[in-house]
Amino acid sequence: MLTDLRAELDGRLRELTGSFDELVAASADSNADDEHDPEGATIAFERSQLDTIVRHVRHQLAETDAALGRVEAGTYGVCEVCGRPVPVARLEARPVARTCVGCAA
């Protein structure tokens, strides 16, 4: 499940990065004065929003890589706080979970 999630996130990151590059290229020829350009605020907002999504996906990718590292180390599914097993239902819902439900609360 983690390898599938990683592949999905990697593909999404490539798509988003391409979209970000396209947005930057498209706005390069536009008026750089966002304050007086009616489209400027929209372009700046879209760029900021896309940047936030890219950072979120990168974080998810890092968490997935960390979970894969725990699988290799034999510690996947063990709470990093109390050392008890993380319930399977939690791992199914959140495969990158580092803690059990009690410690997460």
Phi, psi and omega in degrees: 000319181294321180292324176294317178298318180297316179297319179297315180294321179297317178296319179295320179296319177298318178297313182294320179296320176296318178297320180296315179298320178295319179296317179295316180296319181293327181274352181297326181271356181276171178295128182280354182270086183301328184294325184251352179267120182300334179270344185300314181296322179295316180296316179297319179296313180298318180296317180295317180296315180295321178298320179296317180294318179299315179298322178296315180295321177298321177295316178299321179296317178296319178295322178293318177298320178296319178296319177297324176296323177292325176299312180298324181279350181081017181248005179295135179086007177248127182299130180285348181263305187255346178084001177277163179295142173277128181304142181303320180300322178293318180293328176291322180283325183220085187301339182265009183304135179257342186230160174286171182299316182299316180285332178290331180287000000 
